């Protein structure tokens, strides 16, 4: 089981590295009243982290509201 988890983690890291190296082009990002330039890979990572944090917070909130048996 540990070898399977390690293989899955390595495959995920490899996939992330491929995405990062293919998305190094700068993009202009507009947020509220400002705009800034960043690599597309950084924008993808930030978007992923915000989504993961929202998912974790939502799962904690739903687990807290669930009736206990």
Backbone as JSON, one array per atom type, in Angstrom:
{
  "sequence": "XXXXXXXXXXXXXXXXXXXXXXXXXXXXXXXXXXXXXXXXXXXXXXXXXXXXXXXXXXXXXXXXXXXXX",
  "N": [[0.82, -1.2, 0.0], [1.98, 1.21, 0.73], [3.85, 1.58, -1.29], [2.15, 2.06, -3.42], [0.97, 4.51, -2.68], [3.25, 6.12, -2.66], [4.01, 5.95, -5.35], [1.79, 7.18, -6.54], [2.01, 9.75, -5.46], [4.48, 10.57, -6.54], [3.82, 10.52, -9.26], [1.92, 12.55, -9.29], [3.49, 14.77, -8.56], [5.22, 14.83, -10.76], [3.38, 15.41, -12.79], [2.53, 17.97, -11.96], [4.96, 19.36, -12.22], [5.29, 19.22, -15.01], [3.09, 20.74, -15.86], [3.76, 23.23, -14.73], [6.19, 23.87, -16.06], [5.25, 24.12, -18.65], [3.66, 26.32, -18.54], [4.88, 28.89, -18.21], [4.63, 31.4, -19.22], [4.07, 34.92, -18.93], [1.15, 36.42, -17.53], [-1.39, 38.91, -17.46], [-3.11, 39.79, -14.64], [-6.16, 40.8, -13.39], [-7.49, 42.1, -10.48], [-10.03, 43.16, -8.55], [-9.46, 46.49, -8.19], [-6.95, 46.63, -9.24], [-4.15, 45.6, -11.26], [-1.82, 43.08, -12.15], [1.2, 41.44, -13.19], [2.04, 38.08, -13.59], [3.55, 34.79, -13.64], [1.82, 32.26, -15.46], [1.76, 29.75, -14.29], [2.08, 30.32, -11.56], [-0.34, 31.59, -11.06], [-2.07, 29.44, -11.49], [-1.28, 27.75, -9.38], [-1.93, 29.33, -7.13], [-4.71, 29.52, -7.49], [-5.39, 26.8, -7.2], [-4.61, 26.37, -4.51], [-6.32, 28.13, -3.12], [-8.8, 26.98, -3.76], [-8.46, 24.41, -2.61], [-8.19, 25.1, 0.1], [-10.72, 26.23, 0.55], [-12.3, 23.96, 0.16], [-11.43, 22.31, 2.27], [-12.14, 23.87, 4.52], [-14.91, 23.91, 4.15], [-15.51, 21.2, 4.41], [-14.86, 20.79, 7.12], [-16.77, 22.47, 8.28], [-19.16, 21.23, 7.5], [-18.84, 18.75, 8.72], [-18.94, 19.45, 11.37], [-21.57, 20.25, 11.65], [-22.94, 17.92, 11.22], [-25.09, 15.38, 12.49], [-24.29, 13.66, 15.47], [-23.74, 10.26, 16.23]],
  "CA": [[0.0, 0.0, 0.0], [2.87, 2.37, 0.8], [4.42, 1.76, -2.63], [1.1, 2.65, -4.26], [0.86, 5.93, -2.31], [4.47, 6.78, -3.11], [3.92, 6.05, -6.81], [0.77, 8.19, -6.86], [2.57, 11.06, -5.11], [5.49, 10.89, -7.54], [3.12, 10.82, -10.51], [1.3, 13.87, -9.13], [4.58, 15.75, -8.61], [5.65, 14.9, -12.15], [2.33, 16.12, -13.52], [2.6, 19.38, -11.58], [6.15, 19.93, -12.85], [5.01, 19.38, -16.44], [2.17, 21.89, -16.01], [4.5, 24.45, -14.4], [7.14, 24.2, -17.12], [4.54, 24.48, -19.87], [2.89, 27.54, -18.31], [5.76, 29.92, -17.65], [4.37, 32.68, -19.86], [3.44, 35.89, -18.04], [-0.22, 36.83, -17.82], [-1.86, 40.06, -16.69], [-4.24, 39.4, -13.81], [-6.88, 41.94, -12.82], [-8.23, 41.75, -9.27], [-10.69, 44.36, -8.03], [-9.08, 47.72, -8.88], [-5.53, 46.59, -9.57], [-3.73, 44.54, -12.17], [-0.42, 42.74, -11.99], [1.7, 40.41, -14.09], [2.65, 36.92, -12.92], [3.57, 33.6, -14.49], [0.57, 31.52, -15.46], [1.9, 28.65, -13.33], [1.82, 30.86, -10.22], [-1.78, 31.8, -10.98], [-2.67, 28.11, -11.33], [-1.0, 27.26, -8.02], [-2.74, 30.13, -6.21], [-6.1, 29.09, -7.65], [-5.51, 25.48, -6.59], [-4.53, 26.49, -3.05], [-7.56, 28.75, -2.64], [-9.85, 25.96, -3.87], [-8.22, 23.37, -1.61], [-8.5, 25.67, 1.41], [-12.17, 26.34, 0.64], [-12.83, 22.61, 0.32], [-11.12, 21.84, 3.63], [-12.99, 24.61, 5.45], [-16.29, 23.45, 3.97], [-15.65, 19.85, 4.99], [-14.9, 20.95, 8.57], [-18.05, 23.06, 8.66], [-20.2, 20.22, 7.34], [-18.63, 17.71, 9.72], [-19.36, 20.0, 12.65], [-23.03, 20.31, 11.65], [-23.51, 16.58, 11.07], [-25.53, 14.82, 13.77], [-23.4, 12.62, 15.99], [-24.47, 9.06, 16.62]],
  "C": [[0.87, 1.26, 0.0], [3.5, 2.64, -0.56], [3.41, 2.41, -3.57], [0.96, 4.14, -3.96], [2.07, 6.7, -2.8], [4.46, 6.96, -4.63], [2.92, 7.11, -7.22], [1.3, 9.58, -6.56], [3.62, 11.49, -6.13], [4.87, 11.23, -8.89], [2.48, 12.21, -10.45], [2.35, 14.97, -9.19], [5.07, 15.91, -10.04], [4.64, 15.67, -13.0], [2.36, 17.61, -13.22], [3.82, 20.04, -12.22], [5.95, 20.15, -14.34], [4.13, 20.6, -16.67], [2.92, 23.2, -15.75], [5.44, 24.83, -15.53], [6.46, 24.58, -18.43], [3.78, 25.79, -19.74], [3.73, 28.62, -17.64], [5.49, 31.29, -18.24], [3.71, 33.64, -18.87], [2.02, 36.22, -18.5], [-0.55, 38.04, -16.94], [-3.12, 39.63, -15.95], [-4.86, 40.66, -13.22], [-7.69, 41.46, -11.63], [-8.72, 43.04, -8.64], [-10.21, 45.58, -8.82], [-7.61, 47.76, -9.29], [-5.26, 45.49, -10.59], [-2.23, 44.31, -11.98], [-0.08, 41.59, -12.92], [2.37, 39.31, -13.26], [2.71, 35.77, -13.9], [2.24, 32.84, -14.37], [0.61, 30.37, -14.46], [1.61, 29.13, -11.91], [0.32, 31.1, -10.03], [-2.51, 30.47, -10.8], [-2.47, 27.57, -9.92], [-1.83, 28.02, -7.0], [-4.2, 29.71, -6.28], [-6.33, 27.73, -7.01], [-5.52, 25.58, -5.07], [-5.78, 27.13, -2.45], [-8.71, 27.74, -2.69], [-9.69, 24.85, -2.84], [-8.56, 23.87, -0.21], [-10.01, 25.8, 1.59], [-12.81, 24.97, 0.84], [-12.6, 22.06, 1.72], [-12.01, 22.55, 4.65], [-14.44, 24.17, 5.35], [-16.49, 22.07, 4.57], [-15.67, 19.91, 6.51], [-16.24, 21.5, 9.03], [-19.17, 22.04, 8.55], [-20.06, 19.11, 8.36], [-19.09, 18.18, 11.1], [-20.89, 20.02, 12.77], [-23.68, 18.94, 11.6], [-23.93, 16.04, 12.44], [-24.61, 13.68, 14.2], [-24.23, 11.45, 16.48], [-23.96, 8.51, 17.92]]
}
